[in-house]
Amino acid sequence: MEDGTRTASRVLGYRDLIRVPAGVPRSLRNVGDGEALFCVIIGAQKPQLPTYPATSPMHGVTRD
């Protein structure tokens, strides 16, 4: 958490996940000797999924 003057830090374990709301400054640091995996997901509008004609082999395939 950061409010302009204070900061907070967390030590994450194996397969831990954190969520930081948009607009909140953040930084990541790997303090271990091993490699770390960082996944950053940037929010965006839901993409338009393609539609296929009834004669297409892709017709009826969903992305659930």
N, C-alpha and C positions, 0 to 999 in steps of 0.2 A: 504494500500500500504506500502511496506517496501523496502527500497533500501540499507539496511545495517545500516543506522543511523536513519532513520525516520520511524515512524509507523503511521497508520491511524486506526480509529475505527468508527463503525457505530452502532447506536441504531436501532434495527429492531422492526417492529411492528408485529401485528398478521398476520401470513401467509406470511411474507416477505421471499424472497429467495435471496441468494447471490451466486455468482460463483467466485471461486478463481482458477486461472490457476495452472496447475501442476508445481511443483518446487518453488512455492512461499510459504514461511513459514506463517503459520496462527495459530490462537488459538481462542477458543470460550469461552465465559463466560456468564453465566446466572445471571444477577444482580437482577432479580425479586424474589418475594416470591413464585410464582407459578412454576409448572413444565414447562420445555421447551422441545420442540421436535427438535432434531438435526438429519439431514439426510446427510450422507456422501456417495457420489457416487465416487467410484474409477474407473477410466477409464481402459478399457481392450479391447482386440480385440473383434470384433463381434463374438458371439458364432455360431458354426455350428448347424443349426436346423436339427432335425431328419427328415428322409424321411420314408414314409410308403408304403407298397405294395398296389396295387389297391383293394385287398380283405380286407384290414384292415378298421375298422370303423373310424380310424383317417385319412384315405386318403382324401386329399382335404381340411383338416382343416388348416387354416392359422393363423398366429400370428400378424395380422396387428394392 
